[in-house]
Amino acid sequence: MKKRFLVFFTLLFVSLAVHQQANAYGVTGHRVVAEIAQRNLSKKTLKGLQELIGKQALAFWSNWPDFIKSDTTHAFDEVSVWHYVDVSGHLQAAPFVDSLKALKGKNLYTQIPAMMATIQNKNLPLIQRQQALYLLIHFVGDLHQPLHVGRDEDAGGNKINVMWFDKKTNLHSVWDSELVNFQQYSYTEYASVLNIASKSEIATMQSGSLDDWFYESHVLSDKIYDATPDGSKLGYKYNFIFARELDNQLLKGGLRLAKLLNEVFE
């Protein structure tokens, strides 16, 4: 029996290690967002979270929605399309929001408020509310990765081939992982260097509606598309141009996740 448990936990550890390598943005970027959020929660929210998930940190659960993509029972297949929205490029604010609202089925735009409502509903099973929390943590991070608010024709940059230094990759992967990893921080270090905004700066970044936040990512995605045509060779200069944008998106994601969670547990 002991051997079976040893084999099981060994396989689990190897599986998670491989998964972490395959989802580098998840390991770092999503955890940065979650860690910043954790450091900006109210006492009431921290108490509510402890009742919901115990003492485990938000960062621990921030990648669960990516990990379940490998579930062989297919129990979570529906969730895979909830991580993004695809709309036309270079839209003004009002047409952009109209396009979001016209999208068919569940998506990133519809599921952020849906997960908030599920967490608040104490009549639902505990596990359903817990999973809604894990999804909310992750989805707010996705919202602030601008190519998750990308274009359908190139699958959010996945079909735009680029070179990252000497590595063949695609535009979406550059923003999911390469830029984040290039900064050479652990997720706690990254959260610490970003989480220094003043109260007035925090209030500014947390202001606006969900529609406004989506539109910000849309505008940034347009800037990224315009600067990165298919076949681009990216390296130090690209990092110089976009590193500050990356930092701002991670910080905004964390602060806005904190705002939404504080609203949920009020």
C-alpha positions as CSV (number, residue, x, y, z in Angstrom):
1,M,0.0,0.0,0.0
2,K,2.8,2.4,0.9
3,K,4.4,1.7,-2.5
4,R,1.2,2.6,-4.3
5,F,0.9,5.9,-2.5
6,L,4.6,6.6,-3.2
7,V,4.1,5.9,-6.9
8,F,0.9,8.0,-7.0
9,F,2.5,11.1,-5.4
10,T,5.6,10.7,-7.5
11,L,3.6,10.6,-10.7
12,L,1.5,13.6,-9.4
13,F,4.6,15.6,-8.7
14,V,6.1,14.8,-12.2
15,S,2.8,15.7,-13.8
16,L,2.6,19.0,-12.1
17,A,6.2,19.8,-12.9
18,V,5.6,19.1,-16.6
19,H,2.4,21.1,-16.5
20,Q,4.1,24.0,-15.0
21,Q,6.7,24.0,-17.7
22,A,4.1,23.8,-20.4
23,N,2.1,26.7,-18.9
24,A,4.8,29.1,-17.9
25,Y,2.6,32.2,-17.9
26,G,0.2,30.3,-15.6
27,V,3.0,29.5,-13.2
28,T,4.3,33.0,-13.1
29,G,1.9,35.6,-14.5
30,H,-1.3,34.2,-13.0
31,R,0.4,33.8,-9.6
32,V,1.7,37.4,-9.7
33,V,-1.9,38.6,-10.3
34,A,-3.2,36.4,-7.5
35,E,-0.4,37.4,-5.1
36,I,-1.0,41.1,-5.6
37,A,-4.7,40.6,-5.1
38,Q,-4.0,38.7,-1.8
39,R,-2.0,41.6,-0.5
40,N,-4.8,44.1,-1.2
41,L,-7.8,42.3,0.3
42,S,-9.9,43.6,3.2
43,K,-10.0,41.8,6.5
44,K,-13.6,40.7,5.8
45,T,-12.6,39.3,2.4
46,L,-9.7,37.4,4.0
47,K,-12.1,35.9,6.6
48,G,-14.6,34.9,3.9
49,L,-11.9,33.3,1.8
50,Q,-10.6,31.3,4.8
51,E,-14.2,30.0,5.3
52,L,-14.3,29.0,1.6
53,I,-10.8,27.5,0.9
54,G,-9.0,27.5,4.3
55,K,-5.6,29.0,4.6
56,Q,-4.4,28.2,1.1
57,A,-3.2,31.3,-0.8
58,L,-5.0,32.5,-4.0
59,A,-1.8,31.9,-5.9
60,F,-2.0,28.2,-5.2
61,W,-5.3,28.0,-7.1
62,S,-4.6,30.5,-9.8
63,N,-3.5,27.9,-12.4
64,W,-6.2,25.3,-11.7
65,P,-8.3,26.4,-14.7
66,D,-5.4,25.7,-17.0
67,F,-4.6,22.4,-15.3
68,I,-8.1,21.0,-15.8
69,K,-7.7,21.3,-19.6
70,S,-5.8,18.0,-19.2
71,D,-8.6,16.2,-17.4
72,T,-9.2,13.0,-19.2
73,T,-12.8,12.7,-18.0
74,H,-13.7,15.8,-20.1
75,A,-15.7,17.1,-17.2
76,F,-14.4,20.6,-17.7
77,D,-14.4,20.8,-21.5
78,E,-16.9,23.6,-21.5
79,V,-14.6,25.9,-19.6
80,S,-11.9,26.0,-22.3
81,V,-13.7,28.7,-24.3
82,W,-14.3,30.8,-21.2
83,H,-10.7,32.1,-21.1
84,Y,-10.9,34.6,-23.9
85,V,-13.0,36.8,-26.2
86,D,-12.3,37.4,-29.9
87,V,-13.5,40.6,-31.6
88,S,-12.5,42.8,-34.5
89,G,-9.5,45.1,-34.2
90,H,-9.4,48.9,-33.7
91,L,-12.9,49.4,-32.4
92,Q,-14.0,52.5,-30.5
93,A,-15.3,51.9,-27.0
94,A,-19.1,51.7,-27.7
95,P,-18.8,49.4,-30.8
96,F,-16.4,47.2,-28.9
97,V,-18.7,46.7,-25.9
98,D,-21.6,46.0,-28.4
99,S,-19.4,43.4,-30.0
100,L,-18.7,41.8,-26.6
101,K,-22.4,41.7,-25.8
102,A,-23.2,40.2,-29.2
103,L,-20.8,37.2,-28.7
104,K,-22.5,33.8,-28.7
105,G,-22.3,31.5,-25.7
106,K,-20.3,31.8,-22.6
107,N,-16.9,33.5,-22.7
108,L,-14.5,35.5,-20.6
109,Y,-16.8,38.5,-20.6
110,T,-19.9,36.6,-19.4
111,Q,-18.1,34.3,-16.9
112,I,-16.3,36.9,-14.7
113,P,-19.6,38.2,-13.3
114,A,-21.1,34.7,-13.4
115,M,-18.3,33.3,-11.2
116,M,-18.7,36.2,-8.7
117,A,-22.4,35.4,-8.4
118,T,-21.7,31.7,-7.9
119,I,-19.2,32.4,-5.1
120,Q,-21.8,34.6,-3.3
121,N,-24.5,32.0,-3.5
122,K,-24.2,30.1,-0.2
123,N,-27.1,27.8,-1.3
124,L,-24.8,26.1,-3.8
125,P,-22.5,23.2,-3.0
126,L,-19.2,24.2,-1.4
127,I,-17.1,22.7,-4.2
128,Q,-19.0,24.6,-6.9
129,R,-18.3,27.9,-5.1
130,Q,-14.7,27.0,-4.6
131,Q,-14.2,26.2,-8.3
132,A,-15.9,29.4,-9.2
133,L,-13.3,31.2,-7.1
134,Y,-10.5,29.4,-8.8
135,L,-11.9,30.4,-12.2
136,L,-12.4,34.0,-11.2
137,I,-8.8,34.3,-10.0
138,H,-7.6,33.0,-13.3
139,F,-10.1,34.8,-15.6
140,V,-9.2,38.2,-14.2
141,G,-5.6,37.4,-15.1
142,D,-6.6,36.3,-18.6
143,L,-8.5,39.6,-19.0
144,H,-5.3,41.5,-18.5
145,Q,-3.3,39.4,-20.9
146,P,-4.2,41.5,-23.9
147,L,-4.2,38.7,-26.5
148,H,-7.0,37.0,-24.5
149,V,-9.0,40.0,-25.8
150,G,-7.7,39.3,-29.3
151,R,-9.0,38.5,-32.8
152,D,-10.7,35.5,-34.1
153,E,-8.9,35.3,-37.5
154,D,-5.5,34.6,-35.8
155,A,-6.9,32.9,-32.6
156,G,-5.6,35.6,-30.3
157,G,-2.2,35.7,-31.9
158,N,-1.7,32.0,-31.9
159,K,-1.4,31.9,-35.7
160,I,1.1,34.8,-35.8
161,N,4.5,33.2,-36.1
162,V,7.4,35.0,-34.6
163,M,11.0,34.5,-33.4
164,W,11.7,35.1,-29.7
165,F,15.4,35.6,-29.8
166,D,16.4,32.3,-31.5
167,K,13.2,30.4,-30.7
168,K,10.3,29.8,-33.0
169,T,7.0,30.6,-31.2
170,N,3.9,32.7,-31.7
171,L,2.7,36.1,-30.6
172,H,0.2,34.7,-28.0
173,S,3.0,32.6,-26.4
174,V,5.2,35.6,-26.2
175,W,2.7,37.4,-24.1
176,D,1.6,34.3,-22.2
177,S,5.1,33.3,-21.2
178,E,8.2,34.6,-22.9
179,L,7.9,38.3,-21.8
180,V,7.0,37.3,-18.2
181,N,9.9,34.8,-17.9
182,F,12.3,37.2,-19.4
183,Q,11.9,39.5,-16.4
184,Q,13.6,36.7,-14.3
185,Y,11.5,37.1,-11.1
186,S,9.7,34.5,-9.0
187,Y,6.0,35.3,-8.7
188,T,6.5,36.6,-5.2
189,E,9.4,38.8,-6.2
190,Y,7.4,40.1,-9.2
191,A,4.4,40.9,-7.0
192,S,6.7,42.7,-4.5
193,V,8.3,45.0,-7.1
194,L,5.0,45.8,-8.6
195,N,2.8,46.2,-5.5
196,I,4.0,49.7,-4.6
197,A,1.3,51.9,-5.9
198,S,-0.1,54.7,-3.7
199,K,-3.7,54.8,-2.5
200,S,-4.6,57.3,-5.2
201,E,-2.9,55.2,-7.9
202,I,-4.7,52.1,-6.7
203,A,-8.0,53.9,-6.7
204,T,-7.4,55.0,-10.3
205,M,-6.4,51.5,-11.5
206,Q,-9.4,50.0,-9.7
207,S,-11.8,52.5,-11.2
208,G,-14.1,51.9,-14.1
209,S,-16.3,49.0,-15.1
210,L,-15.6,45.6,-16.4
211,D,-16.5,47.0,-19.9
212,D,-13.8,49.6,-19.4
213,W,-11.2,47.0,-18.4
214,F,-11.9,44.9,-21.4
215,Y,-11.6,47.9,-23.7
216,E,-8.2,48.7,-22.2
217,S,-7.0,45.3,-23.1
218,H,-8.5,45.6,-26.6
219,V,-6.6,48.9,-27.1
220,L,-3.3,47.3,-25.9
221,S,-3.9,44.3,-28.1
222,D,-4.3,46.6,-31.1
223,K,-0.9,48.2,-30.2
224,I,0.7,44.7,-30.0
225,Y,-0.8,43.5,-33.3
226,D,0.4,46.7,-35.0
227,A,3.9,46.3,-33.7
228,T,4.2,42.5,-34.3
229,P,3.4,41.3,-37.8
230,D,3.8,37.7,-38.8
231,G,7.5,36.7,-39.1
232,S,8.7,39.3,-36.6
233,K,12.1,38.8,-34.9
234,L,11.7,39.8,-31.2
235,G,14.2,40.3,-28.5
236,Y,15.7,43.0,-26.3
237,K,14.1,45.9,-28.2
238,Y,10.6,44.3,-28.0
239,N,11.1,43.8,-24.2
240,F,12.2,47.4,-23.9
241,I,9.0,48.6,-25.7
242,F,6.5,46.4,-23.9
243,A,8.0,45.5,-20.4
244,R,6.3,48.5,-18.8
245,E,3.0,47.5,-20.4
246,L,3.4,44.0,-19.1
247,D,4.1,45.3,-15.6
248,N,1.0,47.5,-15.7
249,Q,-1.2,44.7,-16.8
250,L,-0.1,42.4,-14.1
251,L,-0.5,45.1,-11.4
252,K,-3.9,46.2,-12.7
253,G,-5.0,42.5,-12.8
254,G,-4.0,42.0,-9.2
255,L,-5.6,45.2,-7.9
256,R,-8.8,44.7,-9.9
257,L,-9.1,41.1,-8.7
258,A,-8.8,42.4,-5.1
259,K,-11.6,44.9,-5.9
260,L,-13.9,42.2,-7.2
261,L,-13.2,39.8,-4.4
262,N,-13.8,42.6,-1.8
263,E,-17.1,43.2,-3.6
264,V,-18.0,39.5,-3.5
265,F,-17.4,39.2,0.3
266,E,-18.9,42.5,1.4
